[in-house]
């Protein structure tokens, strides 16, 4: 059985991989992540993933709330000349 997250991440990589490759990360972060992986510090890596996931979810939720709160223009039943 294939993990659905693997399929999802692969589809995101195929769709957005080139764009994200252009996006710089904060200075020192890639080196820090490589060090964590070399040490096998799964706990720190999972913490970073959970934090990024939570921040992304919060940003998406906030954006959805703002879109939902945009007021629609009221329709007028009166005729103007």
N, C-alpha and C positions, 0 to 999 in steps of 0.2 A: 504494500500500500504506500502510495506517495504522500508525503506530508504536504497538506494544502498550502502551508506557508512557503515551502520551497517553490512550488509552482507560482505562487503569487509574487514572490521576490524575483524569480526569474523573468516573469512577464514585465515587472516594473523595470528590471535591468535592461531588458530588450527595448522597452519603450523610452526610458529616460536615461539610460546609461551614458550616452554621449554628453547630454546636458550636465549630468551630475559630475562627470569626469572633469568638466571645466570649472566646477564650483570649488573654490579653495576652502579648506578647513582651517580653523584657528592654528596659528603657528605652534608647533610642538605636539599637537594632538596626534597626528599619524605616528610619530616616533613613540609617544607614550603608549598608544595602542599596540604597536609592535612589541614594545617591552612587556606589556601585560600578557600578550599572547605567548611570547617566548618563555615567560615565567609560569605560564599556565594558570594565570589568575582569573579563572572563570567568574568568580564572584564580582570582581571589579568590572569585567566586560559586560556581564549581565546587568549590573547596576547602570552602566552607561546606556545600554539598550533600553532598559525600562524607563530611564529618565527621558531619553529621546522620544520613546513611544508616548509617554505621558504628555510631554510638551507638545508633540504633534497632535495628539488627540484633543488637548485643551484648545490649541489654536484652531483646529477644525470645528470644534463645538462652538467656539466664540464666533467664528466666521459664519456658521450656520445660524446662530442666534441673531446676528446683525442683519443677515439677509432676510430672515423671517420677521424682523421688527420694522422693516422699511414700510412706511405707510403708503397705501395706494391712493392715488388722487380720487377724491369723491366725485361721483357722477352727479351732475346737476340735472334736475328735471325741468328747469326753467329755460326758456328760449331767449337768447340774446340777439339783438339786432346788430 
